Amino acid sequence: MVVSSTAGSSLSLLAQAKSQAAPPVDRDEERLCGEIWGTDCSVLIGPPYWSHLGQDGHWHDLARGTNKLQGRPPEVLALLAASTSPTIVTEVAGNPECPPELLAEISPRWPAESDPGVNSYFISMSGNAVQAAVAGNPSCPVGLLRELSGSPGMHVRSSVARNPATPVDVLAGFVKDPNRHVRAALASNLKCPPEILRRLGRSSALLVCGQVVNNPGCPPDVWADYGQSQHANRRQLLARSPHCPAALFGQLAADQDWQTRGHVARNDSCPADILERTAGDSDIRVKAYLAANPSCPPGTLVELSRLKSKTVARELAANRSCPPQLLERLLQHSDEQVRQSAVTNPMLPQHTLAMWQLTHG
């Protein structure tokens, strides 16, 4: 039988899984699969059958910890970790229930190299993907996080920078990382200290700046600086942030740059009273953004529907917060796209939808 009923350490289980011979074809493996999934299955999980695992989707679900794997003994993950498929091992390493000692065993078996490119497909076929999953697991041992922080792989360093379990002194070391994706990952870390966020906020890389203002731990003075920046792209980043302070939303709603005002109009975290004022904007593009905002007050959506604009009407019809009565009116619109968006909107009353289908086929 492939899986022992006796609990043991993940390290010994992984070593056993790597060295064991092909098991006999019997019903033991079927019982393992049936116990987890509640169905009959004759798939073997021991070597030399690992190649089959890469083609069988439910083993990927098992490795991720979905369905009924939660609370299962760690030897199941240890057996999957012995696979030669980087995809399966990546999913094991990313499982939040993967024991720290198993993560420490997985990491050296899949050495990372300089990233072959930003294409996620090629990353997934390398040890970089495995180590990135290890480095991103909240259960990853601190010593291993320190070691992986010096990885040549950008995706691995990004995972360390993003991991809330990474020590502050290690996070500080990423401030000057040459790769902006790593610095952006650092800026997105909810445990990133304010002083580090301030330093990152002065970056010239908009990718990094966007993560800084999107971090709920961003210091208020950084948000204020962005709101007063002479660079429109920085004000736009703040206008898109779900954590932008209400006072700054009001300031940005009157910005001279229409894109900044547009980002305020479509930000579903913007206070309702500011969204109501935005309905009076002189630029129809801003009004179209507002019409698409699910947080826009119903009365304001009705007000926008009076505009002679197909663009605004299309956004209204697709808005899942659009009042049912307004959707019924939009079904009579002259524009076909407006009508199609209205008829597929889940807020359209069922009786109205039934009548529409009856008359329009």
C-alpha positions in Angstrom: 0.0 0.0 0.0 1.3 3.4 -0.9 0.1 5.4 2.1 0.9 4.1 5.5 -1.8 4.2 8.2 0.9 5.0 10.8 1.6 8.7 11.1 5.3 9.7 10.7 7.4 12.7 9.9 7.1 14.4 6.5 10.8 14.0 6.0 10.8 10.3 6.3 7.6 9.9 4.3 9.0 12.0 1.5 12.2 9.9 1.5 10.1 6.7 1.5 7.9 8.0 -1.4 11.0 8.9 -3.5 12.7 5.5 -3.1 9.9 3.0 -3.1 9.4 0.6 -5.9 6.2 0.5 -8.1 3.4 -0.9 -5.9 1.5 -4.0 -7.0 -1.8 -3.4 -8.8 -4.3 -4.0 -6.1 -7.2 -2.1 -4.5 -5.2 -0.3 -1.8 -4.7 2.8 -3.9 -8.3 2.8 -5.0 -9.3 3.0 -1.3 -7.1 6.1 -0.8 -8.7 7.9 -3.7 -12.2 6.7 -2.7 -11.7 7.8 0.9 -10.8 11.3 -0.2 -13.2 11.8 -3.1 -16.0 9.4 -2.2 -15.8 7.7 -5.6 -14.2 4.7 -7.2 -10.8 5.3 -8.8 -8.1 2.9 -9.8 -5.4 5.6 -10.3 -2.1 4.6 -8.7 -0.1 7.4 -6.9 3.2 5.7 -6.5 6.2 5.7 -8.9 6.5 5.1 -11.8 3.0 6.5 -12.3 3.7 10.2 -11.6 3.3 11.1 -15.2 -0.4 10.2 -14.9 -0.8 12.7 -12.1 0.1 15.6 -14.3 -2.8 14.7 -16.6 -5.4 14.1 -13.9 -7.0 17.3 -12.7 -8.4 16.0 -9.4 -4.9 15.3 -8.1 -4.1 18.9 -8.6 -7.1 19.8 -6.5 -5.9 17.3 -3.9 -2.5 19.0 -3.8 -4.0 22.4 -3.4 -5.9 21.2 -0.4 -9.3 21.7 -1.9 -12.4 19.4 -1.5 -11.8 16.9 1.3 -8.0 17.1 1.9 -8.2 19.6 4.8 -7.2 17.8 8.0 -5.7 14.8 6.1 -2.4 13.4 7.4 0.7 15.0 6.0 1.9 11.8 4.5 -0.6 12.3 1.6 1.1 15.7 0.8 4.5 14.0 1.2 3.7 11.4 -1.4 2.6 14.0 -3.9 5.7 16.1 -3.1 7.8 13.2 -4.4 6.3 13.7 -7.9 8.6 14.7 -10.7 5.9 17.1 -12.0 6.8 20.7 -11.0 3.1 21.6 -11.3 2.0 19.1 -8.7 4.9 19.9 -6.3 4.2 23.6 -6.7 0.6 23.0 -5.6 1.8 20.9 -2.6 4.2 23.7 -1.6 1.5 26.3 -1.8 -0.9 24.3 0.3 -1.4 26.2 3.6 -1.5 22.9 5.5 1.9 21.8 4.1 4.1 21.2 7.2 7.2 23.4 7.5 9.5 20.4 7.6 8.1 19.2 4.2 8.6 22.7 2.7 12.2 22.6 3.9 12.6 19.2 2.2 11.0 20.3 -1.1 13.0 23.5 -1.6 16.5 22.0 -2.2 15.1 19.4 -4.6 14.0 22.2 -7.0 16.7 24.8 -7.3 15.8 28.1 -8.8 17.6 29.8 -11.7 17.5 33.3 -13.2 14.0 33.6 -14.4 13.5 32.4 -18.0 11.1 35.3 -18.7 7.9 36.8 -17.4 5.8 34.2 -19.2 4.0 32.2 -16.4 4.0 29.0 -18.5 7.7 28.8 -18.6 8.0 29.8 -15.0 5.6 26.9 -14.1 7.9 24.4 -15.8 10.9 25.3 -13.6 12.1 25.0 -10.1 11.4 28.7 -9.8 7.7 28.0 -9.5 8.2 25.4 -6.8 10.5 27.7 -4.7 8.1 30.6 -5.2 5.3 28.5 -3.8 7.5 27.5 -0.8 8.6 31.1 -0.3 5.0 32.3 -0.4 3.6 29.8 2.1 2.9 31.4 5.5 4.2 28.2 7.1 7.6 28.6 5.5 10.4 28.5 8.2 12.0 31.8 8.8 15.5 30.4 8.1 14.3 29.2 4.7 12.7 32.6 4.0 16.1 34.3 4.7 17.8 31.8 2.4 15.3 32.3 -0.4 15.5 36.1 -0.2 18.8 35.8 -2.1 17.3 33.6 -4.9 18.3 34.5 -8.5 14.7 34.0 -9.4 12.6 37.1 -9.4 9.4 35.2 -8.7 11.0 33.6 -5.7 12.2 36.9 -4.2 8.7 38.4 -4.9 7.1 35.6 -2.9 9.4 36.2 0.0 8.7 39.9 -0.1 5.0 39.3 -0.2 4.9 36.7 2.6 3.5 38.2 5.9 5.8 35.8 7.9 9.0 37.3 6.4 11.0 39.2 9.1 11.2 42.9 8.9 14.9 43.0 8.4 14.6 40.7 5.4 11.8 42.9 4.0 14.0 46.0 4.3 16.6 44.3 2.1 14.2 44.3 -0.8 13.8 48.1 -0.9 16.7 48.3 -3.3 16.0 45.1 -5.2 16.8 45.8 -8.9 13.6 44.2 -10.1 10.5 46.5 -9.8 8.2 43.4 -9.5 9.9 42.4 -6.3 9.6 45.9 -4.9 5.9 45.9 -5.9 5.4 42.7 -4.0 7.1 44.2 -1.0 4.8 47.2 -1.2 1.7 44.9 -1.3 2.8 43.1 1.9 0.2 43.9 4.6 2.9 43.6 7.3 5.2 46.0 5.5 6.3 48.7 8.0 5.3 52.4 7.3 8.9 53.6 7.0 9.5 51.0 4.2 6.3 52.1 2.4 7.4 55.7 2.6 10.7 54.8 0.9 8.9 52.8 -1.8 6.4 55.6 -2.3 9.2 57.7 -3.7 9.9 55.2 -6.4 9.8 56.2 -10.1 8.2 52.8 -11.0 4.4 53.2 -11.2 4.0 49.5 -10.5 5.6 50.0 -7.1 3.7 53.2 -6.4 0.4 51.7 -7.2 1.0 48.9 -4.6 2.0 51.5 -2.0 -1.2 53.5 -2.2 -3.3 50.3 -2.4 -1.8 49.0 0.9 -4.2 49.7 3.8 -1.1 50.3 6.0 0.1 53.2 3.7 1.0 56.2 5.9 -1.6 59.1 5.5 1.1 61.5 4.6 2.0 59.4 1.6 -1.6 59.5 0.4 -1.6 63.2 0.9 1.6 63.7 -1.1 0.2 61.7 -4.0 -3.0 63.8 -3.9 -1.0 67.0 -4.3 1.6 65.5 -6.8 2.3 67.6 -9.9 2.3 64.3 -11.8 -1.2 63.3 -13.0 -0.3 59.6 -13.1 0.4 59.6 -9.3 -2.9 61.3 -8.6 -4.6 58.7 -10.9 -3.0 55.9 -8.8 -4.5 57.4 -5.6 -7.9 57.9 -7.2 -8.0 54.1 -8.0 -7.0 53.1 -4.5 -9.7 51.4 -2.5 -8.1 52.9 0.6 -8.0 56.5 -0.5 -9.2 58.8 2.3 -12.6 60.4 1.8 -11.2 64.0 1.9 -8.8 63.2 -0.9 -11.5 61.6 -3.0 -13.3 64.9 -2.8 -10.2 66.8 -3.8 -9.5 64.4 -6.7 -13.1 64.6 -8.0 -12.3 68.2 -8.9 -8.9 67.5 -10.4 -8.1 69.2 -13.7 -7.2 65.8 -15.2 -10.2 64.0 -16.6 -8.7 60.6 -16.1 -8.1 61.3 -12.4 -11.8 62.4 -12.0 -12.8 59.3 -14.0 -10.9 57.0 -11.7 -12.8 58.6 -8.7 -16.1 58.1 -10.5 -15.6 54.4 -11.0 -14.0 53.6 -7.7 -16.5 51.6 -5.7 -14.9 52.7 -2.4 -15.7 56.4 -3.1 -18.3 57.9 -0.7 -21.8 58.2 -2.2 -22.0 61.9 -1.8 -18.9 62.5 -3.9 -20.2 60.1 -6.5 -23.4 62.1 -6.6 -21.5 65.3 -7.3 -19.5 63.6 -10.0 -22.7 63.2 -12.0 -22.4 66.9 -12.9 -18.9 66.5 -14.4 -18.5 68.2 -17.8 -16.8 65.2 -19.4 -19.0 62.5 -20.7 -16.3 59.9 -20.2 -16.3 60.6 -16.5 -20.1 60.1 -16.5 -19.7 56.8 -18.3 -17.2 55.6 -15.6 -19.7 56.7 -13.0 -22.5 54.8 -14.7 -20.5 51.6 -14.5 -19.8 52.0 -10.7 -21.8 49.4 -8.7 -21.6 51.8 -5.7 -23.3 54.6 -7.5 -26.5 55.6 -5.8 -29.7 54.5 -7.6 -31.0 58.0 -8.0 -27.7 59.1 -9.7 -28.0 56.2 -12.1 -31.5 57.3 -13.0 -30.2 60.8 -13.5 -27.5 59.5 -15.8 -30.0 57.6 -17.9 -31.5 60.9 -19.1 -28.3 61.7 -21.0 -28.4 61.2 -24.7 -25.3 59.0 -24.7 -25.1 55.4 -25.9 -21.9 55.0 -24.0 -23.5 55.9 -20.7 -26.5 53.8 -21.5 -24.4 50.7 -22.2 -22.6 51.1 -18.9 -25.9 51.5 -17.0 -27.4 48.4 -18.6 -24.3 46.3 -17.6 -24.2 47.7 -14.0 -25.4 45.1 -11.6 -26.7 47.8 -9.2 -28.9 49.3 -11.9 -32.5 49.6 -10.5 -34.9 47.0 -12.0 -37.3 49.7 -13.3 -34.4 51.4 -15.1 -33.4 48.1 -16.7 -36.9 47.7 -18.0 -36.7 51.1 -19.7 -33.3 50.3 -21.2 -34.8 47.2 -22.8 -36.6 49.6 -25.2 -33.3 51.5 -26.0 -32.5 51.9 -29.7 -29.0 50.5 -29.3 -28.8 46.7 -29.5 -25.8 46.5 -27.1 -27.8 48.4 -24.5 -30.7 46.0 -24.9 -28.5 42.9 -24.7 -26.7 44.1 -21.6 -30.0 44.9 -19.9 -31.5 41.5 -20.7 -28.5 39.6 -19.3 -28.3 41.8 -16.2 -29.3 39.6 -13.1 -31.2 42.6 -11.7 -33.8 42.4 -14.4 -37.0 41.1 -12.9 -37.7 37.5 -13.9 -41.2 38.2 -15.2 -39.8 40.9 -17.5 -37.1 38.5 -18.7 -39.7 35.8 -19.4 -41.8 38.2 -21.5 -38.7 39.4 -23.4 -37.7 35.8 -24.3 -41.2 35.0 -25.3 -41.4 38.0 -27.7 -37.8 38.0 -29.0 -37.1 34.3 -29.1 
